[in-house]
């Protein structure tokens, strides 16, 4: 058990099985935080923004149904799609397990930890004892790197504390949750072949990742997704005073989830801006680099407007003023224009497969 350590009785985690050397500082987004932990352990270290971009993670979704207490605004692709995109694109082995059996799920998870492998888990954040928001969200992802007789040791976002723990009972409830975006006790691990970690493999993957993300954003299959989804949201937002049960309570929650919980809002636009800025220094063609830099500027502008949208939504809840929601809708239309322009430019990039020398 060279990859692990068992802590002594003098430690607060006495008799725990902990994988040593894990960076538990946490990132901005749950899935890239967890994926970063797994990849770094397997020998590949990338910035969180690069993980997000190579996974073609940027998108938009507006979802509302009779089963939901509140409308859902998402600023990224659906849970786990980013991980699948990135591992496929770089040639990384991704092993995923799902089961309806809580006992099998725990036995498999514990076996991976015992072998020194951190494990990614998709679960409902509502049941995690340390989590700041008590709203159900079954698309949350964490990395687990240890356990003892009653607690699981996890890496979550920096906002949630980075290095955190929750009881095994709460972890089991979170993993078994059903409903929108849930998975059947989904757990995953990665292995990184030598070829996948080569700098040239990373560089060669940038333009395909960018163009795939842009094309998906510009041609979504339904009106709730991508640039069409932002415009759909603009038409729905002015009705929210009547849509929610308690505007003074519910609209600030929607705004908080957008900005601080990271489901929508500025967070992912800022991450994609940073990915584009990093990518512009790696692609070989100066014309490509110019387009990527220009698009990064557009996403920086978009991010500022997303933050203002959440402010107007929160204000509408505080004041019960429908005009605040009208203002939010106008900003959403402007965002749709900006992001459509940026993604149209990015979709025009051709994949030549050439890279700048190391």
HELIX and SHEET records of a PDB file:
HELIX    1   1 UNK A   30  UNK A   42  1                                  13    
HELIX    2   2 UNK A   48  UNK A   54  1                                   7    
HELIX    3   3 UNK A   81  UNK A   90  1                                  10    
HELIX    4   4 UNK A  102  UNK A  114  1                                  13    
HELIX    5   5 UNK A  125  UNK A  127  5                                   3    
HELIX    6   6 UNK A  158  UNK A  160  5                                   3    
HELIX    7   7 UNK A  168  UNK A  176  1                                   9    
HELIX    8   8 UNK A  194  UNK A  197  5                                   4    
HELIX    9   9 UNK A  199  UNK A  218  1                                  20    
HELIX   10  10 UNK A  226  UNK A  237  1                                  12    
HELIX   11  11 UNK A  240  UNK A  243  1                                   4    
HELIX   12  12 UNK A  247  UNK A  259  1                                  13    
HELIX   13  13 UNK A  267  UNK A  280  1                                  14    
HELIX   14  14 UNK A  286  UNK A  319  1                                  34    
HELIX   15  15 UNK A  322  UNK A  347  1                                  26    
SHEET    1   A 6 UNK A   4  UNK A   6  0                                        
SHEET    2   A 6 UNK A  17  UNK A  19 -1                                        
SHEET    3   A 6 UNK A 140  UNK A 147 -1                                        
SHEET    4   A 6 UNK A 119  UNK A 123 -1                                        
SHEET    5   A 6 UNK A 187  UNK A 191 -1                                        
SHEET    6   A 6 UNK A  93  UNK A  97 -1                                        
SHEET    1   B 5 UNK A   4  UNK A   6  0                                        
SHEET    2   B 5 UNK A  17  UNK A  19 -1                                        
SHEET    3   B 5 UNK A 140  UNK A 147 -1                                        
SHEET    4   B 5 UNK A 151  UNK A 155 -1                                        
SHEET    5   B 5 UNK A 163  UNK A 167 -1                                        
SHEET    1   C 2 UNK A  58  UNK A  63  0                                        
SHEET    2   C 2 UNK A  72  UNK A  76 -1                                        
END                                                                             
